[in-house]
Amino acid sequence: MKQTNYTKHFIILSVFTVILFFVNVSLGSVSIPFKDIFTSLTGGIPAKESWETIIINFRLPKAITAVLVGSGLSICGLLMQTLFRNPLAGPFVLGISSGASLGVALLILGSSIFGGFLLSASAASLSLPIAASLGAFLVLSAVIIAANKVRNTMSILIIGLMFGSLTSAIISVLAYFSEAAQIQQYLFWSFGSLGNLSWNEISIFAIIYFIGITGTIVVIKPLNSFLLGENYAKSLGINIKKSRNIILLITSLLTGVITAFSGPIAFVGLAVPHIARMLFTTSNHKILLPATAIIGAIVLLICDSIAQLPTSEFTLPINAITSLFGAPVVIWLLIRKKKIFI
């Protein structure tokens, strides 16, 4: 496929993303004319003042969050699938998401064991993201230390899975000793949510996100070489340990901040990289990275639009929608394609 065809693909996907973004903003329990939505987003004043508040303070942040989360998780999935050369690897294989979940579980469920301090701390607005970030950072530190101790990349994958199992076991123990209301609060967080962020939180989210995305530019060459094995990468002069640590750090940073602010959102990071490979029929990460990011944003915007239940005041858990989308895609890939990596 020629480069010009890739440009055409990117233009079409970008236009589709913008359309879906406006569609996503237009959906909700309050019906707002599309003309007023466009007016509000372009700096004008809609027919009703309350509509502007709904659009600017609730719907626009949620749509931006969907773009950041969808693209971030998809890029993490691509990095993990390439690093481990495993088509079923995703952004959560390192146990970073489990570490974030453990941090939140300690905050919400731990008050039954550790007393009222955690209960009062959980009421603060940024307490859940901070707790999730600390949990993710602890697991990240352990994974990086382990990565420097072992030579085999597959061993890191197994270590990450073991960290995930360990944190899940601790969460189960905490849940056993917790009250029903606390378990329900933690359960609601685990469903994932795109609509609870303020503009200040989105600013923090976006800064960390762009730091992680910028880091992917550094590892494009190592990622392409990893597809043919570590021995081939060494022959090209790639520093395996350094490149591996950078990839792990980028994935952990993005996965940690996404889980901290939006909860654990499944299947997007696993399914979208395969969709990108199918649409672009290339293994060049210079093409795949932006393609995966755009498609990930599109997928989560669609999933969030479906979750809105138009004309209803209820919103389905985003995790349920992404799983309903992602699971059939992965099953179809395994059945139809003998060779997933191009």
N, C-alpha and C positions, 0 to 999 in steps of 0.2 A: 504494500500500500504506500502511496506517495505521501510526501509531507503535506501537499496541498489538500489531500483528502482528510488528513488529521485536522487541519485548520478548519475545514468545513464542519467536521464533527464537533469541534470545540465551539464554533459559533452557534450551531444548532442547540447544543446542550446548554450553553450560556443563556440563550434566549428562553429556552424552556425553563431554566432555573428562575429567571426573572418573572416569568408568567406565573409559575407555581408559588413564588414568594408573595405576589399580590393576591393570588387565590387564597393562600393560607391566612393572610391578614384579614381577608374579607369574611372568613368563617368564624362563627361563634354564636353564643346564645342570643345576642342582640343583633338584629338584622340591620346592616348599614349599607346604603347604596354604594356601588362601586365607584361612582363619580366622587362621592364625598371621601372615600378612602384615598383615592388618588390625589384629591385636593389636599387632604391632611398630610400625606406623605411628601408632597412637593412644597410644603410650607404655607399652604393656604388655610382657610378657616372653613370647616364643614358646616352644614346647616344647623347642627345641634352641638353645643359646647361639650355635652357628655360624650358624644361620639369621638371627639378629639382626644379626650382623656382615655377612653377605651382603646383607641388605636395606638396612641403614643406610649402609654404606660403599661399596656397589657399585651396587645396582639403583636405589635412590632418587636418588642423584646423576645417574645416567644418564637417568632419566625427567624430572627437573627440567631437565637440559641439553636434552633433546628439546623440551620446551615453550619454553624460551628461544630455542633456535636456530630452531625452526619458526616461531614468531610473529615473531621479529626479521627473518628473511630475507623473510617474506611482506610485512611492512610496508615493508621496503626496496624490494621489487619494486613495490608499489603506488605508493610515492613516485616511483620512476623512470618508471613507465608514465605517471603523471599529468604529471610535469614535462616529459618529452620527447614526450608525447602519442603514444607508440609502444607498441602492445600486446605487442611482443616484447622490450621493455626489461626488464632484471632487475637485481637488486642488484649484479651483477658488471660491469655495462657501463662503469663509471667506471675500471676497471682496479685497484680497491682490492684485490680478491681476488688478482689477479696480483701486486700489490706485496707482499702478505703471503706468497704462494708464493715470490717471489724472496728474501725475507728468510730463509725456511726453507731454500731451496735453497743460499743462500750459507753458511748454518750447517752443513748436512749435506754438501753436495757440494763446498763451497769448501775444505774441509780438504786436498783433494788438491792444490790450487793454492796456498793461503795458509798451509799448514803446520799444525802440531799444536795451535796455540792454539784454532782453531775446533773441532777434534776434541774437545778437552777441555771446551770450553764447551758443546758439544752434549749432554754427559752430564748437565748440570744440569736439575733438574725443570722449571723455568720458562723454560728457554732457548728452546724452540720458540715458545711464545706471545710472548715478548719479541722474538725475531727477526722473527716474523710481524707484530707490532704496529709495529715500526720500519719494515719494508718498506711496510706499508699507510700509515703516516704520511707517508713520503716521497712516495708517489704521490698521496696526498690533498693534500699541500702543492702539488704540481705542478698538480693539477686545479683547486684553488681559485685559484691564480695565473692559470691559463689562463682560468678562468671570468670573472675580472675584466678580462681583456684583450679578450674577444670579446662581442659583443652577442647573437648568434644562439645560442639554446639547443641547436639541433641540432649546432652546431660543437663544443659541449662533449661531446656523445655521441661524435662522431667522434674527438675528442682522447682520450677515455677508452679507446676501442677501440684506438687507436694505442699508448697506454701499455701496454695488455694485450699487444699483439703484440711490443712492444719487450722487455718483461720475459720473455715466453715464449722469445724468441730468446736472451736471456742465460742462461736456465735450460737451454736445449738445449746451449749451449756448455759450461756447467758440467758437465752430465751426460756430455758426450763425453769429458771429461778425468777423470771420476770412476771409482772402483772399483765392482764389481758390488754389494757389500754396501751401499755408500752410496746407490747408485741404488735399491736395494730399500727401504731405510729411507725415502727420500723418496717413493717410490711408495706405500708403506703409509700415509704421512701424507696423501697426496693422495686416498686413498680416502675420507677423512673418518671420524671416530669420535666417538661420543657418550659412551663409557664410560671415558675415561681421566682424568677430572677429580676432584681431591680437593675437600673442602669449602672449603678456602682458595681454591682456584682458582675454584670456583663463586661464592664471595662476591665476588671481584673481577669476574668475568663479570657477575653480577647487578647490581652497582652501576653499571657502565658501560651495561648494557642499559637500566636504568630511567632513567638520564640521557637516553639516546637516545629512549626511548618518551615521556618527559615533554616533550621538545622537539617531538614531533609535534603536540601540542595547540596550539602557537603557530602552526603553519602550516596549520591546517584551512581557514581562510578563503582564504588564497592558493591552496591546492590546488584548491578548488572553482572559483575564478576562472580558474585556468590551463586548465581543461577547455575554456573558450570562447576561449582565446587570450590572448597577452600584452597586446594592445591593450585588450581588455575588462578585464583585470586592472588596467591602468593607469587606466582610467576609473573604477574603484572605489577608487582611491587606494592601491593595493598597490605597495609598493616592490619592483620586480621583482628587482633585483640582490641586495638584502638577503634577500628570501624565497628566492631561488634558492640563495644561499650557505648559508642555514640548512638547506635541504632536502639539499643536497650534504653538508654537515657531518654531519647526522643519519645519512644513508645510509652515509657513509664510516665513522662511528664504530661503527655496528651491524655492518656488513659486516666491518670490520677485526677487531673483537673476536670475532665468530663464527668467522671464518676462523682467527684466531690460536689459539683454544681447541679448535675442532672440525674444522678443515680445510675445504677448499672443498667445500661441499655444493650440488649442482646442482639446478636445475629447480623447487625449492619456491617460491622467490621469483618465478619466472616464471609458474607455473601457478595458485597459490593466489589471487592477486587476481582472476583471471577467474572462479574458482569462487565467490568472495564476491559478485561483481557479479551472477552468475547466480542465486544463492540469495536475494539481498536486492533485486534489481532497482532499484538506486538508484545515483546518482553522487555522493551527499552523503558527503563523507569523515568527517563526524561519526558516520555509521553504518558506513562501509566500513572505517575504521581498526580499531576493535575487532573487527568481524566478520572481517577478514582475519587479525588476530592469533590469534583463537580457532581459526579453520579451519586456519591454519598449524600451530598446536600439535597439532591433531587429526591432520593429515596426517602429520607427522613421528612422532608416537606410533604411528600405524598402520604406517608404513614401518619403524620400529625394531622393532616387534613381529614383523613379517614377517621381518626380518633375523635375529631371534634363533634361528630354526630350532628350534622347541620340541622338547624331549627330546634335543637335540644339544648338544655342547660347542663347536660351531663357530658363528661369527657372520658373516653376509655383510657385505660393505662397504656402509655406509649410502648411499654415493653411487650404487651400482648400483641399489638399490631405489628411491631417489627419481627416478632417471633413467627407470627402467622405468615409474614412475607418471606422471612429468611429461611425458615425450615424447608419449605417446598423447593426453594431455589437450590439449596445445598443438596437435597435428595435428588433433584433433577440432574444436577451436575455430575453426581456420582454415578447415576444410571446411564446417562447419555454420553458422557465424555470419558474415553479410555485414558486420555492424557490431558490433565487439567492445566499443567504448565506448558506454555508455548515454547 
